Amino acid sequence: TIQSIILTPPRTATTPFPCLKTSHLLSRSLRINPSRSFATPIRSCKPSDETHGSGLANGLNWTKPLLNFAADNFLPLALIGGVAFGLANPTLGCLADKYYLSKFSTFGIFFVSGLTLRSDAIGAAAKAWPVGVFGLCSILLFTPYFSRLILQIHLQPQEFVTGLAIFNCMPTTLSSGVALTQLAGGNSALALAMTVMSNMIGILIIPFSISKFIADGVGVSVPTAQLLRSLVLTLLIPLILGKVLRESFRGLADYVDHNRKLYSRISAVFLSLVPWIQVSRSRSLLLMVKPTVFIVAIGIGALLHLVLLAFNTLAIRSLSAVTGGSESIFAKKENAQAALLVASQKTLPVMVAVVEQLGGAFGESGLLVLPCVAAHIIQIILDSFLVNFWLRMDLPSNTAKVA
């Protein structure tokens, strides 16, 4: 303000000329010496404008990095926010669970997947069938062997360890793997095929896996018909519905293709509802357990997921080297990302259904499920950071292509 007062010349009040005469004098002064006529107004206004502009810029400077950070890390922030909100106030999460909002979120994820699923992606998934076969074998045959290593850990209550071992025998997640693959720009059609087939085949294999790796001779019954019906309602129907809408309206397909980033964030919001509801449901049990014991169980779950990621990464690279190197179907980034994400995750809803059918054969059901809730959330958060790392790695190459 002081700067404006000093630099702005005082207005002369001795100009009672009519408007016409004033404009005539102004035009005359412009013809005589334009630089002299404009020098004083520009010099008097510029400092004032710069003062207000710089103040506004300084007010927005600190918000721009935060907004950029939130945009670059939208998925991890959404997941962590869901966990924090569920711990802070579980009432809304329990209410959402009461009205089956988790099923709605899964429906929404696969509906969006159907909207964004291109026909050429289906062809790419068919060509990558060896990668899909490896993914199924890793999910249902190879990774359950790590359950025996988990059982070697001694922890009180022992149900925590047993629950994580059962969790490791499960098929892949129903929605997280597909959503994360889509966010990473991977082969989402391949991820979807592995998800559906591993869950359908896994329903038949899970009893044998639990009997072999966890308790020899213990009979386990799995609600096969109920799980199959749930898979059809929450996976196949929304996917087909989204794909039909995409193919029926060409304008809709073009709009979705031009706004893929928006639909990726919608999938991320749907995905964040899962940990929010799970944490809200299990908060009371969580508060009953000693914090140190639960932290150890969380660490075991995180370590298990990192081991699965390392195992599948090594397996994919070995298969890529054996089957042709850089020209191999396993070496394509889209296929490798889909296989790594889907084959390294384990599903919680199927595990909960299996534990309910065990009838307390392995201990208290709530204690069996509780560490698996944390492991389920951790694997999604860790993979979201992995996807975010891939996206940031792709930025220089995309910029170079545009240039």
Number of C-alpha atoms within 10 A of each C-alpha: 9 8 11 15 11 10 15 18 13 8 7 6 6 6 8 8 10 9 9 9 11 13 12 12 13 14 13 12 15 14 11 11 10 13 11 11 15 12 10 13 12 11 13 17 14 13 16 18 12 11 14 12 12 12 12 11 11 11 11 11 11 10 11 11 11 11 12 11 12 14 12 15 17 18 28 22 19 22 25 17 16 24 23 16 18 24 20 12 13 22 14 14 24 21 14 18 19 12 10 12 18 22 17 14 20 24 21 23 28 28 24 23 27 23 24 24 24 18 11 10 16 17 12 17 21 15 13 18 16 13 24 27 13 19 28 25 14 23 29 23 15 16 21 24 17 16 23 15 12 20 19 10 11 11 15 11 15 15 20 27 25 26 27 26 26 26 29 31 29 28 35 30 24 26 27 29 28 29 26 28 27 26 22 23 16 23 25 30 26 28 30 28 17 29 26 20 15 26 25 17 14 23 20 14 18 24 17 19 23 24 14 15 18 21 14 11 10 15 12 18 16 20 14 13 10 10 17 14 11 13 16 14 15 21 24 17 16 22 24 16 15 20 22 13 15 21 16 11 10 11 11 14 19 12 11 18 15 11 12 15 12 11 20 23 17 16 27 23 19 24 25 26 25 25 28 28 27 24 27 26 23 20 17 12 12 19 10 8 14 10 11 9 14 20 14 14 22 23 16 19 27 18 14 23 23 16 15 22 20 14 17 25 18 13 16 22 15 14 18 19 15 11 14 12 14 11 11 13 20 28 21 15 13 21 25 20 26 28 31 25 31 32 30 28 26 27 23 23 15 23 25 20 14 22 25 16 15 16 13 12 13 17 17 15 18 18 19 26 24 26 28 27 24 24 27 25 24 20 22 26 20 15 24 26 15 16 24 20 14 14 15 13 11 12 11 11 11 10 9 8 8 7 6
